[in-house]
Amino acid sequence: MLVLEKYINAIKNKDETTMNELLHDDFKFTMHKSGNTLSKNDVIKWAMSGDINQEKDRIVYENDEVGVHHSFVTFNDGNKEAVMAVYKYKNGKIISLETGATKLS
């Protein structure tokens, strides 16, 4: 199973153990829309909250160094976005994630 496939499933299933295994301890998530940066613990806590509801996930590209993922995300506040995410890997774990999002009406 691909790293991104495991990550997507871990978010959907609220699988904290797998999230911990997949994210590097130095993991950093940069959200370009808001300018916010989150740590490994921040992302795991957010994912476990159930606020991230992804649909129509598509792994655009993945190799041993990077992954690219597109999905439609609905948040608990009703906000809907098309999200393109770029992941960088280090030693088989996700070390960084950057997203670009477009709000959907």
N, CA, C and O of each residue as an XYZ file, in Angstrom:
420
protein
N       0.849     -1.188      0.000
C       0.000      0.000      0.000
C       0.887      1.241      0.000
O       1.889      1.302      0.713
N       0.512      2.212     -0.796
C       1.255      3.461     -0.891
C       1.148      4.263      0.403
O       0.182      4.120      1.153
N       2.153      5.114      0.660
C       2.145      5.966      1.852
C       0.883      6.824      1.869
O       0.208      6.910      2.895
N       0.560      7.457      0.749
C      -0.614      8.330      0.709
C      -1.909      7.560      0.920
O      -2.826      8.054      1.577
N      -1.989      6.374      0.376
C      -3.184      5.555      0.577
C      -3.369      5.248      2.064
O      -4.484      5.306      2.581
N      -2.280      4.925      2.741
C      -2.340      4.678      4.188
C      -2.753      5.939      4.941
O      -3.557      5.874      5.871
N      -2.204      7.087      4.540
C      -2.506      8.365      5.191
C      -3.981      8.737      5.011
O      -4.651      9.126      5.968
N      -4.472      8.614      3.792
C      -5.877      8.921      3.506
C      -6.790      8.031      4.345
O      -7.751      8.511      4.945
N      -6.486      6.736      4.386
C      -7.291      5.800      5.172
C      -7.211      6.095      6.662
O      -8.206      5.960      7.373
N      -6.042      6.494      7.142
C      -5.880      6.806      8.567
C      -6.748      7.996      8.963
O      -7.339      8.002     10.043
N      -6.828      8.998      8.099
C      -7.687     10.151      8.389
C      -9.155      9.726      8.389
O      -9.907     10.070      9.300
N      -9.556      8.976      7.363
C     -10.961      8.551      7.265
C     -11.372      7.681      8.446
O     -12.492      7.791      8.944
N     -10.466      6.819      8.890
C     -10.776      5.877      9.972
C     -10.387      6.392     11.351
O     -10.550      5.691     12.350
N      -9.873      7.617     11.405
C      -9.403      8.211     12.669
C      -8.446      7.248     13.385
O      -8.597      6.952     14.571
N      -7.464      6.777     12.625
C      -6.481      5.798     13.095
C      -5.227      6.528     13.583
O      -4.301      6.781     12.812
N      -5.215      6.857     14.856
C      -4.125      7.636     15.443
C      -2.791      6.896     15.399
O      -1.748      7.515     15.186
N      -2.812      5.591     15.596
C      -1.575      4.800     15.573
C      -0.904      4.895     14.211
O       0.303      5.122     14.126
N      -1.672      4.725     13.153
C      -1.111      4.808     11.801
C      -0.631      6.218     11.497
O       0.415      6.393     10.872
N      -1.375      7.220     11.928
C      -0.938      8.611     11.725
C       0.425      8.826     12.381
O       1.316      9.425     11.778
N       0.590      8.347     13.599
C       1.870      8.474     14.308
C       2.995      7.767     13.566
O       4.122      8.261     13.528
N       2.695      6.612     12.976
C       3.706      5.850     12.237
C       4.087      6.533     10.924
O       5.248      6.485     10.519
N       3.132      7.160     10.263
C       3.367      7.749      8.939
C       4.025      9.118      8.976
O       4.766      9.473      8.059
N       3.763      9.893     10.025
C       4.300     11.251     10.095
C       5.639     11.267     10.817
O       5.766     10.751     11.928
N       6.617     11.854     10.186
C       7.959     12.013     10.756
C       7.863     12.907     11.991
O       6.997     13.780     12.052
N       8.729     12.704     12.963
C       8.707     13.528     14.179
C       8.926     15.011     13.880
O       8.451     15.867     14.626
N       9.639     15.323     12.798
C       9.892     16.715     12.403
C       8.876     17.226     11.376
O       9.109     18.240     10.718
N       7.767     16.530     11.245
C       6.723     16.870     10.278
C       6.245     18.315     10.436
O       6.111     18.830     11.546
N       5.991     18.951      9.285
C       5.481     20.326      9.263
C       4.433     20.433      8.157
O       4.685     20.040      7.018
N       3.273     20.959      8.490
C       2.174     21.142      7.543
C       1.973     22.636      7.323
O       1.654     23.372      8.257
N       2.163     23.080      6.079
C       1.991     24.484      5.725
C       0.735     24.634      4.880
O       0.607     24.024      3.818
N      -0.194     25.461      5.370
C      -1.428     25.743      4.639
C      -1.274     27.124      3.997
O      -1.324     28.145      4.683
N      -1.088     27.142      2.690
C      -0.806     28.404      2.013
C      -2.001     29.345      1.995
O      -1.826     30.562      1.949
N      -3.198     28.806      2.030
C      -4.386     29.663      2.018
C      -4.424     30.557      3.254
O      -4.716     31.749      3.158
N      -4.125     29.971      4.423
C      -4.195     30.738      5.675
C      -2.835     31.210      6.166
O      -2.743     32.150      6.955
N      -1.765     30.547      5.688
C      -0.430     30.871      6.174
C      -0.067     30.153      7.460
O       1.024     30.345      7.997
N      -0.985     29.320      7.959
C      -0.726     28.578      9.197
C       0.224     27.415      8.976
O       0.284     26.840      7.890
N       0.969     27.076     10.031
C       1.849     25.914     10.032
C       1.488     25.048     11.230
O       1.318     25.550     12.341
N       1.371     23.742     10.996
C       1.021     22.803     12.056
C       2.103     21.747     12.226
O       2.792     21.392     11.270
N       2.247     21.249     13.449
C       3.203     20.187     13.767
C       2.530     18.819     13.621
O       1.335     18.730     13.337
N       3.305     17.774     13.816
C       2.790     16.407     13.795
C       1.638     16.259     14.785
O       0.569     15.767     14.424
N       1.847     16.677     16.017
C       0.806     16.536     17.040
C      -0.437     17.344     16.705
O      -1.556     16.888     16.944
N      -0.252     18.543     16.151
C      -1.390     19.379     15.751
C      -2.243     18.669     14.701
O      -3.470     18.649     14.799
N      -1.587     18.088     13.697
C      -2.300     17.438     12.599
C      -3.020     16.186     13.085
O      -4.162     15.935     12.700
N      -2.363     15.410     13.922
C      -3.008     14.199     14.440
C      -4.238     14.570     15.267
O      -5.290     13.947     15.127
N      -4.112     15.561     16.110
C      -5.246     16.008     16.929
C      -6.400     16.475     16.034
O      -7.556     16.132     16.281
N      -6.084     17.254     14.999
C      -7.095     17.750     14.067
C      -7.769     16.587     13.338
O      -8.994     16.554     13.220
N      -6.970     15.633     12.849
C      -7.521     14.483     12.128
C      -8.428     13.645     13.029
O      -9.465     13.160     12.578
N      -8.054     13.472     14.279
C      -8.844     12.673     15.209
C     -10.142     13.378     15.610
O     -11.067     12.731     16.100
N     -10.220     14.690     15.409
C     -11.423     15.452     15.772
C     -12.596     15.178     14.833
O     -13.743     15.476     15.166
N     -12.307     14.608     13.653
C     -13.360     14.352     12.677
C     -13.707     15.555     11.817
O     -14.690     15.512     11.076
N     -12.934     16.615     11.893
C     -13.208     17.839     11.138
C     -12.826     17.727      9.664
O     -13.295     18.524      8.851
N     -11.989     16.763      9.302
C     -11.496     16.623      7.931
C     -12.278     15.501      7.249
O     -12.058     14.325      7.537
N     -13.184     15.862      6.350
C     -14.011     14.880      5.650
C     -13.684     14.945      4.162
O     -14.196     15.798      3.438
N     -12.817     14.024      3.714
C     -12.334     14.027      2.333
C     -13.211     13.142      1.451
O     -13.674     12.083      1.874
N     -13.430     13.600      0.212
C     -14.178     12.833     -0.777
C     -13.423     12.874     -2.100
O     -12.626     13.776     -2.358
N     -13.694     11.881     -2.921
C     -13.118     11.809     -4.263
C     -11.599     11.972     -4.214
O     -11.016     12.710     -5.008
N     -10.973     11.276     -3.274
C      -9.514     11.327     -3.155
C      -8.875     10.772     -4.418
O      -9.330      9.780     -4.985
N      -7.819     11.431     -4.839
C      -7.077     10.969     -6.011
C      -5.596     11.174     -5.768
O      -5.148     12.297     -5.536
N      -4.843     10.104     -5.821
C      -3.386     10.197     -5.734
C      -2.898     10.496     -7.146
O      -2.950      9.644     -8.033
N      -2.425     11.721     -7.334
C      -2.000     12.185     -8.649
C      -0.641     11.595     -9.003
O      -0.403     11.197    -10.144
N       0.255     11.542     -8.006
C       1.613     11.046     -8.236
C       2.223     10.666     -6.898
O       1.964     11.301     -5.876
N       3.040      9.613     -6.924
C       3.786      9.246     -5.720
C       5.010      8.424     -6.104
O       4.939      7.526     -6.943
N       6.144      8.754     -5.465
C       7.344      7.927     -5.547
C       7.974      7.894     -4.155
O       7.297      8.218     -3.179
N       9.238      7.517     -4.033
C       9.878      7.410     -2.715
C      10.185      8.759     -2.075
O      10.498      8.821     -0.886
N      10.098      9.839     -2.848
C      10.460     11.166     -2.341
C       9.277     12.096     -2.126
O       9.282     12.902     -1.196
N       8.245     11.988     -2.994
C       7.113     12.917     -2.923
C       5.798     12.222     -3.256
O       5.769     11.150     -3.860
N       4.718     12.865     -2.845
C       3.379     12.429     -3.213
C       2.519     13.650     -3.475
O       2.706     14.696     -2.854
N       1.568     13.514     -4.404
C       0.636     14.594     -4.719
C      -0.776     14.014     -4.646
O      -1.064     12.973     -5.235
N      -1.644     14.700     -3.919
C      -2.982     14.191     -3.615
C      -4.005     15.305     -3.823
O      -3.783     16.440     -3.403
N      -5.122     14.982     -4.467
C      -6.217     15.942     -4.634
C      -7.475     15.359     -4.011
O      -7.744     14.164     -4.133
N      -8.243     16.212     -3.341
C      -9.523     15.771     -2.784
C     -10.452     16.957     -2.600
O     -10.037     18.115     -2.651
N     -11.710     16.639     -2.387
C     -12.708     17.631     -2.015
C     -12.946     17.443     -0.528
O     -13.281     16.346     -0.081
N     -12.775     18.511      0.240
C     -12.846     18.416      1.696
C     -13.995     19.270      2.214
O     -14.156     20.428      1.831
N     -14.792     18.667      3.096
C     -15.842     19.393      3.806
C     -15.466     19.400      5.278
O     -15.188     18.355      5.866
N     -15.461     20.584      5.863
C     -15.133     20.728      7.279
C     -16.426     20.843      8.082
O     -17.476     21.165      7.527
N     -16.352     20.584      9.367
C     -17.542     20.590     10.219
C     -18.272     21.924     10.238
O     -19.467     21.970     10.531
N     -17.567     23.017      9.927
C     -18.225     24.332      9.905
C     -18.977     24.583      8.593
O     -19.527     25.664      8.386
N     -18.996     23.566      7.699
C     -19.693     23.683      6.424
C     -18.830     24.168      5.281
O     -19.268     24.145      4.131
N     -17.619     24.606      5.563
C     -16.687     25.061      4.539
C     -16.311     23.884      3.635
O     -15.976     22.805      4.123
N     -16.369     24.095      2.314
C     -15.996     23.063      1.342
C     -14.884     23.603      0.460
O     -14.959     24.728     -0.033
N     -13.845     22.786      0.263
C     -12.694     23.210     -0.527
C     -12.202     22.081     -1.420
O     -12.294     20.904     -1.073
N     -11.678     22.466     -2.579
C     -10.903     21.550     -3.405
C      -9.461     21.741     -2.957
O      -8.950     22.861     -2.976
N      -8.801     20.661     -2.555
C      -7.466     20.763     -1.960
C      -6.454     19.954     -2.766
O      -6.658     18.770     -3.036
N      -5.369     20.610     -3.143
C      -4.226     19.938     -3.759
C      -3.131     19.923     -2.707
O      -2.775     20.966     -2.159
N      -2.597     18.744     -2.427
C      -1.599     18.587     -1.373
C      -0.332     17.960     -1.937
O      -0.387     17.019     -2.728
N       0.813     18.498     -1.516
C       2.115     17.962     -1.909
C       2.832     17.508     -0.645
O       3.007     18.282      0.296
N       3.239     16.255     -0.636
C       3.895     15.631      0.505
C       5.347     15.339      0.147
O       5.636     14.907     -0.969
N       6.258     15.573      1.083
C       7.655     15.168      0.921
C       7.928     14.075      1.940
O       7.439     14.122      3.069
N       8.724     13.080      1.520
C       9.020     11.933      2.371
C      10.477     11.929      2.807
O      11.360     12.394      2.085
N      10.712     11.398      3.994
C      12.062     11.182      4.503
C      12.048      9.865      5.262
O      11.269      9.688      6.198
N      12.906      8.950      4.859
C      12.994      7.631      5.495
C      11.643      6.924      5.541
O      11.310      6.274      6.531
N      10.863      7.054      4.460
C       9.584      6.366      4.360
C       8.443      7.007      5.126
O       7.347      6.450      5.191
N       8.693      8.188      5.715
C       7.653      8.889      6.467
C       7.398     10.255      5.844
O       8.250     10.795      5.137
N       6.223     10.806      6.111
C       5.882     12.130      5.601
C       6.563     13.171      6.484
O       6.285     13.255      7.680
N       7.455     13.962      5.891
C       8.195     14.996      6.633
C       7.549     16.372      6.457
O       7.629     17.217      7.349
N       6.905     16.594      5.300
C       6.239     17.885      5.112
C       5.018     17.728      4.222
O       4.928     16.819      3.396
N       4.092     18.638      4.420
C       2.856     18.687      3.651
C       2.531     20.150      3.398
O       2.530     20.967      4.318
N       2.258     20.466      2.146
C       1.831     21.813      1.784
C       0.561     21.690      0.962
O       0.450     20.816      0.102
N      -0.404     22.574      1.233
C      -1.664     22.520      0.505
C      -2.009     23.860     -0.119
O      -1.634     24.927      0.368
N      -2.727     23.755     -1.201
C      -3.379     24.899     -1.812
C      -4.854     24.546     -1.880
O      -5.199     23.423     -2.247
N      -5.724     25.472     -1.537
C      -7.149     25.173     -1.478
C      -7.963     26.231     -2.210
O      -7.643     27.419     -2.188
N      -9.021     25.765     -2.855
C      -9.967     26.651     -3.507
C     -11.328     26.429     -2.874
O     -11.833     25.306     -2.854
N     -11.922     27.489     -2.360
C     -13.233     27.380     -1.726
C     -14.279     27.051     -2.782
O     -14.292     27.630     -3.868
N     -15.154     26.113     -2.444
C     -16.248     25.727     -3.326
C     -17.546     26.306     -2.786
O     -17.737     26.397     -1.573
N     -18.431     26.696     -3.686
C     -19.694     27.278     -3.222
C     -20.738     26.221     -2.979
O     -21.859     26.540     -2.584
